[in-house]
Amino acid sequence: MTAILGGGISGLSAAYYALENPKLTPLVILEASNRIGGWIRSIKQPDGTIFETGPRVIRANSHDLLNLVEELKLSSKVIPIKINHPAAKNRYIYTDNVLHCLPNSLKGIVTKNTLLNRSLSSLLWNDFKATKVHKDDESIYSFVQRRFGKDVSEKMVAPILCGICGGDIHQLSAKSFMTNIFETEQKYGSVFMGLVQKKFSEILNIKKEKENKLRNTNETQKIAKSNNTSLHLVERARIEKWSVWGLEGGFEKLPQTLAENITKRGVNIKMKHNCEQIIFNKNYVELIVNGNVEKYSHIISSLPAKNLANLIQKQHPELSRELYNIPTVTIAVVNLQFSENVLPIDAFGVLIPPKEEIPILGIIFDSCALPQNSKMTVLTVMMGGAWFEKYFDKCSSEEHLKMIAVKYTNQLLSINEYPKTYNVSILKDCIPQYIIGHAERLTRIHDYISAHKIPLALCGSSYHGVGVSHVILSAKEAVSSINQ
């Protein structure tokens, strides 16, 4: 019998994949709260409007996730957003009292943009003249500033990372968050030259690319004529050139459907079951759950690393310390609904660099990406992150957070109306922070588990990626890693 700790999307996915291995069954999911889905939550308003407090759209290259959606028979609920859609093309950064659109075309790359006051192609020159520095790891700020310039680091990369994980690039690990380009520099000495060399075989294969392009064009034309939705979602996303996608009825439809699927197949989901301690014995594992002892053969933990650290501290203090040192940040999310279209621009949203000293991380234009009613506007304001204590330590009431969200939304977007409805959520410790040395810490964690032959597999956002697609992949890999 296998216990899965946590009923968020990674825990549910772990159960889904574990069902393929009869040696791991029966399966029990222990969820401390009274709901499944974790940070994925869609709140339906009386008029039918949906507020998302967590993820809402996913990148189209998330193949494992698209396959899962298809297997759960949710294909008809997928809302694709193609690369030519304003929500895919237009992403803004607010700095120096101006909204700057990030370059989204070849022309935008080679011409001077207002954000940096230079062209993105000038980054090539910065990269070429930068000296390679051998490092095991460094901060994202240090890496980007060294290779591309301080302006890129502060005005472009910093706000993007705020949008991804609410983190401070002076603390975040370049090796863990920018693995590909970090390792490329270490190997080739130049990011751009390294990427060119790594892709050289693809660049030479022009004939193949032309054939693929011709085939894709023909396939697209066929789809346009027949409205064929029988293709696999991964193929549809490629052929139709999706950028991102969402789900009709809200993204919480995914964990809800996943829970229904695994429950029908025998998984026992126990809500309000809080695991208080884990004790690893020679041939079995004891869990103290709501004061009672339960026995299992394997444990898959999708809990935040700090939560798991508390459960094993008595028996494995060294492992507990490593897990506890993966920090998290708190995000305040304020959903706003306006009765009319009040947006001055069509875009995915706007991000704010920390250097602006504004207490919000960014604003997502939900009604642009996933319109629910042609006349209304739905926005999501994200606040806090690494700066939650700085701005909201003294006052984090719902009324105060709503007031801040409305104030800066009106200021940044020149909106003169007051929202019709709103929702405030404080997501405490919701996003792990991969600080400098994170990759080495993960190696020590996995080495410890292996050396001590602990029947424990790890998944979730604390380890190899904070996105939904990352945690689903981590669940799949955790199940595969269990040594029978």
N, C-alpha and C positions, 0 to 999 in steps of 0.2 A: 504494500500500500504506500502511495506517495502523497505527501502533503505539500500543497502549494500555498505559500504565504502571500496573501494580497490578492484582491479581486479586481485590480485595475486591468488595463488592456494587456499588459505583459503577463500577468498571472493567468488571465483567461486564455491568452494565446498559448501559454505553456501547457495548459490542460488540453487544448485542442490538438497540439502536436504530440503530446504524451499519449493520447488515445491510440496513436498508431503503433505504440509498443506495448503489447499485452503484459510484458514483465513489469511495467510501471503501474498498472492498474491493480485495484481500484484507485480512483483519484478523488482527493478532497481538497477544496479550496477554502481556506480560512480567511475571512474578511472581517476586520475589526469594526467597520462602520455598518450602517444599515442599508447600503447601496453598493452596487458594482459599477465599474467604469472608471474609478480613480478620478484623475483630473479632467477626464472627458465628460462634459456635462452640457446638455442642451435644455434651456429653460423656456417652456412655452408660455407666452403671455395670453391673457384672456382673448385678445383679438387674433390669436394664431401666430403672431410674430415670435420668432425663435431667437433667444439670446444664447450665444455660446460663451461659456466662461473659460474654456480650454481650446484645444485645437479645433480648427474648422475646415481647413483645406490642406491637402497633402500634395507633395511634388509627384509629378506623373512618372518619374523614374523609380518609384518605390514598388518594384515588381512583386516582392513577397506580399506586400499589403494588397496590391491589386488582385493577386491570385487568391488571397484569403477572402476578399470581398466577393469575388466570383464564386468561390466554393460555398460561401454562405448565401448564395442566390440573391445578392444585393445589387447585381449589375444594373438593373432597371432603375435603381435609386441614385446611381452615380450622376453627378452634375459636372461635366467636363468644362474647364476653362482653358480655351486655346491660346496659343502664344500671341495671337494678334488682338486679344481682348485687352481693353484698357487696364483691367486689374492684373493682367500678366505683364504688360509692357511698362506701365507707369508706377514707379515707386519713388516717393519723395523723401527728402531729408530737409528738416528745418534747422537752419543755422544763420546767424547774423541777421535775424529778423526777416528772412526770405525763405520761401519754399523752393527747393532745388530738385528738379527731376533727374534721377540717375540716368546716365546714357543708356539707350536701349536699341541702338542701331550702329552700323559701321560708321556712319557719318558722325554720330554722337561720340564715338571712340576717338576719331582722328581730329575732331574740332575741339576748340577750347570750351569747357563747360563752366557754368557759373559756380558750381560747388567748390571746385579746386582752383578755379581761375587758370587752368591749363588743361590740355587734352589728356585722356587716359593713355594715349600712345606714348606720352612722355614718361610713363612709368617704365617703359622698356629701357630708356636711357638710365634712369635711376637704378634699375636692376643690373644693367651691364656694368656700371661703374662701382657698384657696391662690392665690398670685399667679403669673400666667404669667411664666416666665423664658425668653427666647429663647436657645436653645443649639443649636449644631451637633450636640452629643452630650454625654452625661454618664454617670456610673456608674448602674447600676441602683439601688444603695443611695441615691444622691443623689436620683434621680427619685422613687422610691417614698416615701422619707422626706419629701420636700418636698410631695408631693401627698396622701399618705394617712396618714403618721405613721411615727415611728421603730419602733413596735411591729410594724407590718405588715411593714416592711422586714426587721427582724431575726428575728422569730418565724415569719413566714409565707413571704415571698418568698425569703429566704436559703436555707432548707432545700429549697425546691422547686427552686431553681437548682442546689443541690448534687446533687439527684437527677437533674436533666437533664444537666448537664455537669461536675459536680464542681468548679464554679468559685466564686470569691470575688466577691460582688456589689459590693464596693468597687472592683473592677477591670473588671468586665464592662460592656459597652456597652448602655445602654438603647435606643439607636437600632437596634442590630442584633438584640437579643434580645426587645425589646418594641416592635417597629417600629410596629405599629398604634396603640397607645395613646400612644406617644411623639410620633408625627406628628399624632395627633388633638389633643394638648395644644398643640402648636406652631401648629396651624391655628385651633383654636376657643377656646383659652385654658382649657378645662376638659375633662377626659377624659370624664366622664359626659355632659355636654351635647353634646360633639362626637360621641360614639357615638350618642346619641339623634338628632341631626340627620342623621347619615350613614344611619341606618336609618329615617328618618321616613316615607319612601314605603312601606316594608314594613309599618310600624305602621298606617298609614292603610288599607292594603289588607286589611281584616279579612275581607271576603267571600272573597277568594282563599284566605286562610289557613284559613277554615272549610271551604271546598271541598276543600283539600288534606288537611286533617285527616280529613274524612269519607272521602275516597278512600283515605287511608292505612289507616284503620280497616277498611274493606272489604277492602283488599288483605291486611292482616294476618290477618283472619278466613279468607280464602281459603287463605292459606299454612298456617294452623293446621289447616284441614280436610284439605288435600291433601298437606301436607308437601312442597310444591313447591320444589325447589332449582334449577329451570331458569332462574330470574331471574339477571340479572347481579349479581355480588357487590356492586357499589356500590348497586344498588337494594335488594338484600336487607339490606344494612347499614342503610340509611335506614328501610326499612319495619319491620324487626325491632328497630330501635333498639339497634344495637350500640354499645358504648362503645369497646372495644378487641377485638383478636383475636390468636390465636396459631396455630401450626401443629402438627398432630399429628406426633409423632416428633422435635420440636425445630425451632427456627427456622433451623438450618443447612440444613434441607431446601430453603429458598429458593435460596441461592447454588449448592447442589449441582445442583438441577434446572435452574437458569439456565445453569450451565456445560455440562451435558449437552445442553441445547437448542442453544446456539450452536456447540458442537463438532460436532454432527451437521450443522450448516448451514455448516461450513467454517472456523470460527474456530480458529486455532491457539493453544492455551494452552500457553505455555512456562514451566514452574515451575523454580525454582532458576536463573533468568536475571536477574542483577542488572545494572541499568543504572547505569553509572558516570559517564557524561558525555553531554551533548547538545550537538551542534554544528549550528547552523542555517546552511545555505548558501543560495545564491540560488534554486536549483530543487529542493533536496532537503534532508533532515535526516539527519545521521549520529548514530548511537547507539553508544557503546562499551559492549558487553554482554559480561560475563565476559572482558574483554580483547580482544574481537573487534569489528570495525566492521560495523554493519548500516545499510542505507539505507532511508529511508521518505519518503513525501510529506507525511504529517501525523502529529502527535503529539497524543494525548489523555492528559492526566496525571490520574490519580486518586490520586496519591501525596499524603501530607501535605505542606503547603506548604514546611515546613523541609527535607524530603527533596528536593523539586524544586529548591529554592534551591541546594543543593550541586551539582546537576547542570549548572546554567547559570551558575554564579558567574564562570567565566573569561570567557565571552563577553558576558554581560549582568549585570554586577555591581549595577547600579541595581535591576533587576527582582529579582535575587536577594535584595537587602537587604529589599525590601518583603515578599517571601514568607517570609523567615527571621523577620521580626518578627511573625508569627502564632504565638503560643506554644501549647504543649500541656501537658496534665497527665497524670500517671500514676495509674491506679486499680488498687487491689488488690481482687480479687473472691474471696470465700470462700463456697463452696457447702456447706451443711450438710444432712444427712439424718438425721432422727430416726425411730425405729421406730414411734412412736405419734403421735397428734394432740396436740401439746403447746402449741398456740397458745391464748392466752386470749381472742382476738378474731378474727373473720373480717374480713379487709381486704386491700387491695392491698399494704400495708406501712406502714412508719414511717420518717420522715425526722428528722434531728437538726440543729438550727441550729448553725452554727459557734461561736456565743457560749457554747454549753454546754461547750466545751473537751473534747469526747469524740472519740476518734480513729476514729470511724466516721461515714460520711455517711448511711447508711440501711440498712434491711433490707427486702427484698422477700419477700412471702409467696407463693412460687411455687405451693405446693400448694393455696392458696386460689383463685388465678386459674386455674391449669391443673392440676387434680388428676390425679395419676398412679396413686395408690393411696389408697383411702378411709381407711386406717389410719395412714399415715405423713405426716410433715411435711417439706417441702423449703423451705429458706430460702436467700436469697442476701444476703450481707453485703458492702456496698460501703465501701471505705476509701481515704483518701488524697486524691486530687484536688489542689486547690491547696495542701493541707496535707500532702502525702505526705512531703516532706522534713522538715517539723516533727516528725511523729510516727514516721517510719520510716527516717529517714536513717541512724541508727546501727545499726539492726537491721531487716532486711526479709526474714528467712528465712521459709520456708513455715511452720515450726513456730511462730515468733513471731506471724505474721499469723493463723494458725489460733487460737492461744491468745487473742489480742485479740478476734477475732470471737466465739468461744464465750463469753468473759467478759462482753462487753457485750450479747450476745443474751440470755444468761441473766439479766443484771441488768435490762435494759429490759423484757423480756417475762415475767419471773418464771418462767423455765423451769429446772427442777431436773435435767433429764436431760442426759447427754453424747451428742453426735451419734454415730450408727451409722457413717456414712462422711462424708468431706469431700473437697473439692478446693480447692486454692489456685492462683490465676492472678494474675500481675502484668502488667497491660496497660500497658506503657511507652509514654508519649506518645500515648495512645489518643484523647484528646478535645481538639480545638482550642479555644482560648479567644478569644472575640470581645471583645477589650478595647476600651476607649474609643478611638474613631477608626477602628474596623474598617471601617465602610462607606466612609469616605474612602480608606482603604488599598486596598480592592477597586477603587474607581474608578481610582486611579493604576495599579494592576496591569493592568486591562483596557485603559486608555488607552495604556499602554506597549506592550502586545502588538499593539494595533491600529496605533499609529503606526509601529512597526518592521516591520509586516506579517509577524509571526512565525506560522508555521503550527502554533500551539499552542492547544489548548482545555483548560480546567480544569474538573474536577468533583471531587466528594468532600466531606468534612465540613469542610474548611478554610475554606469560603467563604460559603455561603448557608444553612447549617443543619446541625446535627449528627445529626439523626435519620435513620433508614433511609429514610423517605419523602422527606426533603429531598435526600439524596444520589442517590436514583434520579431525582428530578426534575432535579437538577443534571446528571446524565449525559445525560438526554434533551435538555436545553438546550445542553449542550456540543456534542453532535452537530449540533444545528440551527445552532449559531453558526459552524460551519466554513464559510468563504467559498470556494466552488468557483471 
